[in-house]
């Protein structure tokens, strides 16, 4: 939602609060030492740190159970019933598919090219066939356009008068097609949902594309209205099947964070995905990421770090992202050009005097160091972990042959001995003897159990849950637990959650929310109903935190400095006002939950401060908003109607944009 400054009186309050927020969240500001947290503040603190923000009723639930018991409950998500979330995720079929099924149902460009060239058959299922036909037609149209453009350049060098006339004719034809599509769209909207769906599938790929181009925003929602999840999915796939997979994954991430009762599990899934970051828009990762989060990250978030490390190392998504699937040892059979049948069952050359390529010359080695470097720098030891460039190269050699079987068709992990570098490797002073795939397992264990890894992981967890600069005393104890408990993540968290540093008054509301945390916490705090999360996904794109969209392997920063500036905070204010004002498509907030009887604006403000902030509001924030309560846009007071109720939505939006709500 964009604010029109010359039309909206609320802008003054929004700008004031955004500036106030930036000032209050400024780096380096020391919090005054205060008394120990009472039970209510302990509940607020636990909910702010172990969840994506409290929902209405959460304070009472935690207080009734007891803070410590509730934390222990969250540390065992398998004991928490979470079936209500399933209803929100049910329409997204791709979440339940393995990677091969995703590729078959939502074909990528490589699959479509093979079908168009007759190398793969069209599916028999009529629904899937319609998706394939639409994409094949698009592929062939693109090929024709490229051929025509190349021919025109070859014949004329530049576009001449005849080509200009042809361009005019093409424009006129497309204009007529657009008009026809508009008429057809209106006809389709008059049909019942099931008949509308059948009629769209009967259209030619060109007509389907024209209809899709005309149905934007609200019209698109109207076109899909009343259809079930699979029907909506199919019609969206007619336009761009891979994007359907991305849309379902990104929406599901938001819906899990908003609705799951297993909040710590979701927080840790987000944490570990960010730690082992993979960028969604790198080729095959568009369809590999669903399995990566579901089958690699999620099952291990509270388990042993070594198991998580191994799972990510073997993941096709990680192998593809950091190009390790293409890494070839300089002295491997592939690099030397030795055929697969040149060795016997024991790996010995059948012809001892064999010379590669008949000339004894090596091919390009293809050794890729990306994964070896990030494995030590970002995944385990840290940038100051004491390793050398030689170690990076040796680790890269260890992981040669760790590849993917047919990545564009959804294949899984495969160890290819012919790509693997033979001989000994020296990693951090340890000799890794020749042992094929097991060499990599040995290195992963070596790194997972290294004290520097223990400290790096503990430091990063403390940064997420305690402060941007966590106390060394806490990190030391977490590191000791990590080493003593063999990298048990649950035990490391338990050490942190029981520490005095976690519960210190200085840590209370001291962490600035990332855009993802802010958006989700606002939706949870307002008890909003999310029927379509796509606009929330778009909001995060605008805030600079595209879901699964961090290109470098560093992942998104957890520190305030990255996210605190007046422009970004005004964007958050715009979102908050849009959320409470009912301006976000697919998301609805009921303001009646905040009103009791004939409350005036000050009474509504007090109630919302308690509901949305747990009563934790500074005098400065309270006074800033109070000064705006006389604004007609907020008080909704008119000379002829002095009893008109206050604008609860506007007051709620201003509170969500306050400095207190920006922190957790």
Secondary structure, DSSP 8 states (H G I E B T S, - for coil): ----TTT-THHHHHHHHHHHHHHHT-TT----------HHHHHHHHHHHHSS---TTHHHHHHHH-HHHHHHHHT-GGGS--HHHHHHHTT-GGGGS-HHHHHHHS--HHHHHHHHTTSS---SSHHHHHHHHHHHHHHHHHHHHHHHHHHHHHHHSS--HHHHHHHHHHHHHHHHHHHHHHHHHHHHHTS-HHHHHHHHHHS-HHHHHHHHHH--THHHHHHHTT--HHHHHHHHHHHHHHHHHHHHHHHHHHHHHHH-S-HHHHHHHHHHHHHT---TTSTTHHHHHHHIIIIIIGGGTTSBHHHHHHHHHT-HHHHHHTTGGG---TTSHHHHT--GGGB-TTS-BSSTT--GGGTT---------HHHHHIIIIISS-TTSS--HHHHHHHHHHTTTEEESSGGGT--EEE-GGGS--S-EEETTEEE-S-THHHHHHHHHHHHT-HHHHHHHHHHHHHHHT-TT--HHHHHHHHHHHHHTTSBHHHHHHHHHTSTTTT-GGGTT-SB--HHHHHHHHHHHTT-EES--HHHHHHHHHTT--TT---STT----SHHHH-SHHHHHHHHHHHHHHHTT-STTEE--GGGG--SS--HHHHHHHHHHHHHTT---HHHHHHHHTTTTSHHHH--BTTBTT----HHHHHHHHHTSHHHHB-
